[in-house]
Amino acid sequence: MGKAWSRVSVVIGFVAMASQGAAQQAADATPPDARAAPVVKSLRIAAAQPKRRSIDWHITDPGAVLERVDQSLAELEPMIHKAGAAGCAAIAFPEDTLGLLNWEAAHHDRLKDVLPTAVGRMLDRFGRAAAAHRMYLVACNDAIEADGSLYNTAFLLGRDGKEIGRYHKVNLPIQEQNRARGDRFPVFPTPELGGVGMLICYDMVFPEATRCLALAGADVVFIPTLGGAAVTDDPELDRAAFRTRAVENFVYLVVAQRSGGSLIISPQGKVLAEAKGTDALAIAEITPNGGREGGDSANHQRDMRARLFRERSPTAFGLLVDPRPPVLAKVPEATTPAQAIRVFAGILTVGEEQFRQASALAREGKTDEAIRAFERLIREYPDSWIDREARLRLARLRAPGSSRPR
């Protein structure tokens, strides 16, 4: 999740199309009226940008964890009322809305003691707040389904505060593969927003995901996330990737991200609104079935989707659904999911503390001890940010005449 996955190497295509099979799977899972968009009215929509509220993984008592969940919900709820007061018809919150990610990493065996109750409280409290303003609401958190499986889940609540539907994250980065994987891209029909789709974080790195929703009739795609749409540390490339996903599918994107990066993007790829600061909102006026004019010198369309999705060549796209494409022979697996999951859990919990302790030894001039501590971190957390930072600190400590990091 978040910047953690941005360190995994992947190949990104900024313009790609989903295969006929994947698109048909999405369409088959979609109610037929999701594709008939009667919406003509413009409305306001909000993407929340809350500050980081991470529940301390040191807490072991489930009751105490749920108290912290209630505290977070009490602090987040005013953002719903703020959006309602601004006349918004919908609001979206980021991935890991409840801030439980770090706690989950340390207490995977206790999830059933916390998640069902925590998610239930979130849906109840957010639902009542949104219903008071007749607003749609999207929230996202890990959730345990009836079969006992853990999914990274986005929830869509209607204007009455009741759940319309949910989406299970399909594209899981290697460190998240201890969760179950979703297998469809549902689109939910609504009277005001048209067809609503949802994606979560790493889904955006795969152009096929947004394309499947667009082919299934999505007019607006909500994206709860902790990271960007490209595997990069360059925020401008992230922004470009989000804009590309919008314009190549002629859909609105509503990106809700924690601490920074919440955006609303038009079907033309224009940034309509961007949140500033923490516990802020990006608010924009949209027309869910409008803003899609486009074409070329020979033919211009009021809604470019009328051409775009008929001019596809799906019979040529079979490689997109090949589980072993030829490129994998050139890029052998560098790590295993089990190792990546272990490292990820560590860096969310004890790893950060161990790194701070090693850094403190260096500042105190205990160079030999610091060197040994950083060497242990490199062995324990390979290919992570801890690994990279520890190597930089070691290089400084070992430089001639240096006894501490500069």
N, C-alpha and C positions, 0 to 999 in steps of 0.2 A: 504494500500500500504506500501511497504518498511517494516521497522521494526515495524510499527504500527500493521500490521497484525500478526507479529511474537509473539504477546502477546495473540492471540486468541487460545484457546485450541482445537487441532484437533488430530486425530489419523493418523499416517503416516505409510504406508506400503512401505518398500523400494523395495520389489519385488512383483508386482501385475500385473494382466492382465486385459485388457478391456473386457467387455462383447461382445458377438456376435452382439447384437443389436446396441450398441454404435459404434462398429467398422464398421458395415454395413452402419450406418448413415454417418460416415466420408467418407467411400468409395463411397457412392452414391453421395456425394457432390463434389467428386474429378474428374476432367477430366480423361478419361481412360489412356491417354498417360503419366500421372503423374507417372504411375507405371512401365513404360518401360524406364529404365535409360540408355540412350546411352552414358552417360558421361564416358570418360576414362582418360581424361587429368587432371593433377594436377594443382591447382591454389592457389593463396594466398587469404586469407580472414582476415578481421579485425573486432574486437569488441572494440567499443569506450568506454572510461572511463572518461567522462568529469567531471569537478568539479561541485559542486552544484550551479546552477543558478536558484534561487527561486524568482519569481516576488512578490514584496511586496503586501500583501493583503490589506494594508492601502490605496492603490491607488484606487480611485473610478471612475475616468474618463476612459472610454474604449479606447479613443485615446491615453492616456498616457500609458495604459497597452500594447497596440499594439506597441508603441515606444520601450518599454522594450523587447517585443518579437523580434522586429527587431534587437535590440542590442544583444540578446542571439544568434540569428541566425548568426549574423556577427562573433561572437566569436566561434561558433561551426563549421562553414563552413571550416576553415583551417584544421580541423581534416579530412575532406573528401579529401582535396587536399594532405594532408600528406599521407593518405592511398593510394591515386592514385599514388603519387610519389614513393611509396614503391612497386608498381606493383600489388596492390590488385584488385581482381575482385569483391569484395563485402565488405560492411561495415554496421555494425548495431549500432544504438544508443539506450540508455536506455529508459525505461518507463518514462512518463512525460517529454519527450524530451524538451518541451518548458518551463518547470519549472512553470507551471500555477496552480499546485495542491492547494497550500495554498490560492491563490487568488480565485480559484473556491469555496473553502470551505466557504469563507466569502461573496461571491456574486453569489450565485446559481441562483438568479433571473435575472442576467445580462449575463449569459453564451452565449445567442444567439447574444449579441452585440459584443462578442469577439472571441469565438471559431471558427466559420466558417472562418472568415478572417485570424485568426492566423494560423489555420491548412493549409489553402490555401497558405499562404505565405511560410510556412515550406516546403510543397510539391514542390512548384515552385522553391524556392531557392536551396533546397537540390537536387531536380531533375536536375537542370541545372549544379550544381557543380559535381554531380555524372556522368552525361552524358559526361562532359568534359574529364573524365577518362575512359569512357565505363564501369562503375561500377554499380553493383546492390546495392541497399540501403534499409535498414529497419529503420523506425522511429516509434515512438509510442506516442500517446497523446490522451486525451479525445477528442471526436469528436461528433458532432450532425449530425445524418443522416437525410435523406429526410423526414422520418416520424416524425421528431422532437424529437426522442429519443436520449439520451446521452449514448454513449458507450466508454469504454476504448479500443482503437483501435490501432492495429499495421498495418503499411502500407508497402507494398513491391513495390519498384520502380525498373523498368528494366534498362538495360544498356543505353537506350535512354532517361532516366529520366522520363518516363511516368509510371503511376501506373499500376502494374500488377494485384494487388488484395489487399484485406485487411482482417484482422481477428478481430473479436470482442471477448474480453475476456469472457470466459465461466464461470470460477470458481471465484466468487466474495466473498471476505471476508465480514463479516457481516457489517462492517462500510462502504463498497462501494455499498451497495445494494439500493442506490438511483440512480444507473445507470441501464440501461437495460443490460440483460445478453445475451451473444451470445449462439447459440444453435448448432454449428457445428465446426468441425476442418478441414478446407479446406487445400488441398495441391496443390501448383501451379507448373506446369511443366516448367522447363527452360532448354535451351540447354547446359549451362555450369555447373549449380549447381545441375541438376537433379530435383527431387521433393523437393520443399521448403515448410516447415511448419513454423508456428509462434505460440508461446505461450507467455503469459504475466504474470510475477511475480507469484502470488498465484497459477496459473495453475500448477506450478511445484510441489506443495505439493501433487497433485493428480496424482499418477502413471498412471491412466487410460488416462490422457490427452496426454502424450507423446506416449503411446501405440497406441492410435487411429491414431495419425499422422503416426507412423511407419507402421501400418497396411494399411493405405491409400497410402503408397508409398513414404513417405518423406525420403530423403537422408540426408538433412541438416535441423535442426530446430533452428531458431533464437529465442532468448529469451530476449526481452527488460524487464528489471526488476529494482525495487528499493530495492529488498530484496533477500533472498536466496531460497533454494529449500526444506527447512525443518523448522518447527516451533521450533526454537532454537536460543539462543544467542551465540552458539559455532560455530565459523567460520569453524572449521574442519568438523563438522557434515554437515554444509551447503555444503561444498565442496564434501563430500562423497555422499550426496544426488544427486548433479548434475552428478557426475561420474556414479552413479548407474543408473540414468535415461538414460544415454548414452549407457552403456554397456548392460543393460537389453533389449534394443531395437535395438542395433547395428546401431546407427545413430550418426552423428556429431551434437554436440550442440555448438552454438555460443551465449555466455552469455554476454550481454552488461548491465553493472550496473554503476550507478552514484557513483563517489568518490572512489570506490574500489570493487573488486570482478569480473571484466570482465575476462572471460576465453574462451578458445576454447578447446573442449574435443573431443577425437577420439571415434569411435565406440567400441574401446577396453576399454574405460573408462580412457584413459590416458590424462592428462592435457598437451596439445601441446603448449599452450602459455598463459601467464597471464600478464595483464597490470600492470605497475608499475607507481605510481604517479597519478597526476590529469591531465586532458586533454591528457591522454596517450592512446595508442592503444595496444591491444593484437593482434599479427599478426602470423598466422600459415599457412603452406602449407598443403593443404588437397587434397585428391582424392575422390570426392563425392560418387563414387560407389565402392570405395576400402576400405581396412583396416578392413574387417569384417571376417577375418579368425577365425574359432573356431570349437569346437566339443568336443568329449570325447574320451575315450580309444577305443571305438568301431567304431567311424565314425568321420571324420574331413571334414569340408566344407570350400571352398574358401569364400563363403558368408553364414554365419551361419543363416541368415534370411530364407534360403531355408528349413532349418529344424525347426527353432524356431517357425515360425508362422503356420507350418503345424502340429506341435506337441501340439498345444494348445487344451484345452478341453472346448470350449465355452459353451456347454450345462450346464456346472457346474457353470457358472459365473453369473447366474441370480441375485444373491444377490447384485452384483455391481450396478445394475440399479433399485433396490428396493428403492423408496423414503422414506420408513420408516423401515429401517433395525432394527432388535431386539436390537442392542446396544443403540439406542436412548431412549429406555425405562429405561436404566440404567443411562443415562446422561441427565437429564432434562435440558431444555433451561435455561441458567442463566441470559440472557439479551435479549432484543428485537432488531431487526434491527433499529427501530426508535431511541432507546436510544443510540445504538452504533454509528449511523450516527451523532447524536447530539454531543456526546462526541468527536468523531473524528474531526468534524468541529471545535470544541472548542480548542482542543489541537494544531491544525494547525494554529490557529489565536490567540485569546485573552488568551488562557490557558497558553501558554509559557510565555507571558508577566506577567500574574498574578503570575506565579511561581517565576519569577525573582524578582518581587516586594516583595513577601513574604520572599524570601531569603535575600533581602536587609534589610528588617526590622530586621531579625535575626542577620545579621552582625553588624547592628547599635546598638545592645543590646536592642532593643524594643521587649523583649521576649513575653510579653502578646499579643501584636498586631500580632507578627509573628505566635504565636500559633493559634490565631483566624483565621488568613489568611490561614494557612495550613489546618485547620479543614474545612474551606469553600471549599478549593480545593478538599479535599477528598470527600465531598458531591457532588460537581459539576462534577467531572471527575472520577467516580468509575471504577476500574479495568483497568486504564490506567497507563502509566509510571508516570504521574503526581501524581496519587493516591499513587503509591508505594514510590516515592521519598518523597512525603509530609509526609508519615507515618514515614520514616526514620528520616526526619528532626525533626518531633514532638518528637520522642523518644529521640533524642539528646538534644532538648530544655528542656525536662522534666526530664532529668537525674539529679541527685543530684549534685549541684555545677556547673552546666552548664548553660550558658546564650546565647550561640551561637553554630551553627553547627561546628564540628571539620573538 
